[in-house]
Amino acid sequence: MAPRIGYLRAVLDFSAWCEAQNLTEILNIEPLHVAAYIEMLGKRLAKPSVKQHLAAIRMLFDWLVVGQVIATNPAAPVRGPKYTVRKGKTPVLAQEEARELLDSLDASTVVGLRDRAVIATMIYTFGRVGAVIKMRVEDYYTQGRRGLVRLYEKGGRRLEMPCSHNLEAYLDAYICAADLASDYKGYLISQHTR
């Protein structure tokens, strides 16, 4: 939902800018206008934000072209700022820190087992928290002798990866204690343990 809100704000900002420039008819907007707006944004916003604004404007005009409101997309030829990510911003736990964190959780309760299983899944798979909490019981399965997890990441990407023996043990202990094995289609992070 957050990207949609960002796109809405970007389109509203662009609309306000157009109105301030006396561009009150959508048919009068040309690539030159979109480029001027993007250049102006580049002076006050970070490159990723400018790229998001341009993407939102392009999507708006694509929708208008498909709906036959306008003939061509004036944002299509406009180039955004170059921006590439060479290194992620998310900090990674050292092996000792990860072990200390997992060992610090109370494994005598279902909630502690759940927390350990969730954190271990994120640590061992590098999965996002959003993907891990959406896992269903069926997304942890055995193939041959090996346990695997299935995660649905951003953009609808489906990732399947083998589990380490530790992760298998954590997931098995939690599923058994929470009595989730019979609810194959249910969420792994069940309601009664939240």
Secondary structure as UniProt FT lines:
FT   HELIX           2..20
FT   TURN            21..22
FT   HELIX           26..28
FT   HELIX           31..42
FT   TURN            43..44
FT   HELIX           47..66
FT   TURN            67..68
FT   TURN            74..77
FT   HELIX           95..104
FT   TURN            107..108
FT   HELIX           110..125
FT   HELIX           129..133
FT   HELIX           137..139
FT   STRAND          140..143
FT   TURN            144..145
FT   STRAND          146..152
FT   HELIX           154..156
FT   STRAND          158..162
FT   HELIX           165..177
FT   TURN            178..179
FT   TURN            181..182
FT   TURN            184..185
FT   HELIX           191..193
//
